Amino acid sequence: MAVVATGFFDGVHLGHRQVIQTLVSSARQKGEEAIVVTFAQHPRAVLQQDARELRLLNSPQEKEALLRALGVDRVEVLPFDRAFARLTAEQYVRTVLQERLGATRLVLGYDNRLGSDRLTPDLIAPLAQSLGLEVVIVPPAVVAASTTPATAVSSTKIREALSKGEVDAAEAMLGYAYMLRGVVVGGKQLGRTLGYPTANLRLYDPMKLVPARGVYLTEVEVLGGHYWGMTNVGDIIETHIFDFSEDIYGLDLQIRFRRWLREMHSFEGLDALKAQLAADEAACRGLLGSL
């Protein structure tokens, strides 16, 4: 027997976390398994025409790790294809959640949509109850930044914030700093000649959303250590790591975006570029006390 929550859960953001926390506490009260049912493919990538533009907030491995860190007992990943998408909400709840997974209670986010009929929670609840399932509907998580009104958290809003370089707003909605992970690859080594060597990042997951082009203050994890740095997002993703001089070509690197510094622009010569890099480093170090 199990308490079940279902959805894509991209980002495992604050709204998702309210659902998962309700799921886990409910399962513990009932002495049952806490199961999250999610999908190998984003429904938009299968059903909608913007599939080529869609980028995700988590890799599958990141998403499962975030869910398990919240106390979930099992993450069930289902293939999402056009045949699966034709299941109605009733068919999905009965055959997948109830018969296959043994669901006794269904935890729904306020904006959950289920089945080819796209039923909303107020319609899913009586349907599930008619099949013998208890239903809990979780309200939205709401955050407010100093410059924006309170807003209900959603994966779409987080993607929009990142696409504008608003990494602090994304962090407020995620509940953690947005992360990219990859392997360090060789580059032109121009930064090294200027006294600012950079680690060029090749992403492990090409479906990960990359924040807007620009320069950012970032946290860096490499060789088991934690550092600060500044990251330039352009045609490549390159990070200068402060107070660090190790050779890390071919190694795993993780960066977390903390603050936007400036847009990218061209420079009239290497001296101007070096001066700007020095100013960027000073700006980054000046922000550390507030984080």
Secondary structure as the mmCIF struct_conf table of DSSP 4:
data_model
#
loop_
_struct_conf.conf_type_id
_struct_conf.id
_struct_conf.beg_label_comp_id
_struct_conf.beg_label_asym_id
_struct_conf.beg_label_seq_id
_struct_conf.end_label_comp_id
_struct_conf.end_label_asym_id
_struct_conf.end_label_seq_id
STRN STRN1 ALA A 2 THR A 6
BEND BEND1 GLY A 7 GLY A 7
TURN_TY1_P TURN_TY1_P1 ASP A 10 GLY A 11
HELX_RH_AL_P HELX_RH_AL_P1 LEU A 14 LYS A 30
TURN_TY1_P TURN_TY1_P2 GLY A 31 GLY A 31
STRN STRN2 GLU A 33 PHE A 39
BEND BEND2 ALA A 40 GLN A 41
HELX_RH_AL_P HELX_RH_AL_P2 PRO A 43 LEU A 47
BEND BEND3 GLN A 48 GLN A 48
TURN_TY1_P TURN_TY1_P3 GLN A 49 GLU A 53
STRN STRN3 LEU A 56 LEU A 56
BEND BEND4 LEU A 57 ASN A 58
HELX_RH_AL_P HELX_RH_AL_P3 PRO A 60 ALA A 69
TURN_TY1_P TURN_TY1_P4 LEU A 70 GLY A 71
BEND BEND5 ASP A 73 ASP A 73
STRN STRN4 ARG A 74 LEU A 78
HELX_RH_AL_P HELX_RH_AL_P4 ARG A 82 ALA A 85
TURN_TY1_P TURN_TY1_P5 ARG A 86 ARG A 86
HELX_RH_AL_P HELX_RH_AL_P5 ALA A 89 GLN A 91
HELX_RH_PI_P HELX_RH_PI_P1 TYR A 92 ARG A 100
TURN_TY1_P TURN_TY1_P6 LEU A 101 LEU A 101
STRN STRN5 ALA A 103 GLY A 109
TURN_TY1_P TURN_TY1_P7 TYR A 110 ASP A 111
STRN STRN6 LEU A 114 LEU A 114
TURN_TY1_P TURN_TY1_P8 GLY A 115 ARG A 118
STRN STRN7 LEU A 119 LEU A 119
HELX_RH_AL_P HELX_RH_AL_P6 PRO A 121 SER A 130
TURN_TY1_P TURN_TY1_P9 LEU A 131 GLY A 132
STRN STRN8 GLU A 134 VAL A 138
HELX_LH_PP_P HELX_LH_PP_P1 PRO A 139 ALA A 141
STRN STRN9 VAL A 142 VAL A 143
TURN_TY1_P TURN_TY1_P10 SER A 146 THR A 147
BEND BEND6 THR A 148 THR A 148
STRN STRN10 THR A 151 ALA A 152
HELX_RH_AL_P HELX_RH_AL_P7 SER A 155 SER A 163
TURN_TY1_P TURN_TY1_P11 LYS A 164 GLY A 165
HELX_RH_AL_P HELX_RH_AL_P8 VAL A 167 LEU A 174
BEND BEND7 GLY A 175 TYR A 176
STRN STRN11 TYR A 178 VAL A 185
HELX_RH_AL_P HELX_RH_AL_P9 LEU A 190 THR A 193
TURN_TY1_P TURN_TY1_P12 LEU A 194 GLY A 195
STRN STRN12 ALA A 199 LEU A 203
BEND BEND8 TYR A 204 TYR A 204
TURN_TY1_P TURN_TY1_P13 PRO A 206 MET A 207
STRN STRN13 LYS A 208 LYS A 208
HELX_LH_PP_P HELX_LH_PP_P2 LEU A 209 ALA A 212
BEND BEND9 ARG A 213 ARG A 213
STRN STRN14 GLY A 214 VAL A 222
TURN_TY1_P TURN_TY1_P14 LEU A 223 GLY A 224
STRN STRN15 GLY A 225 VAL A 233
BEND BEND10 GLY A 234 ILE A 236
STRN STRN16 ILE A 237 ILE A 241
TURN_TY1_P TURN_TY1_P15 PHE A 242 ASP A 243
TURN_TY1_P TURN_TY1_P16 TYR A 249 GLY A 250
BEND BEND11 LEU A 251 LEU A 251
STRN STRN17 ASP A 252 ARG A 262
BEND BEND12 GLU A 268 GLY A 269
HELX_RH_AL_P HELX_RH_AL_P10 LEU A 270 LEU A 287
HELX_RH_3T_P HELX_RH_3T_P1 LEU A 288 SER A 290
#
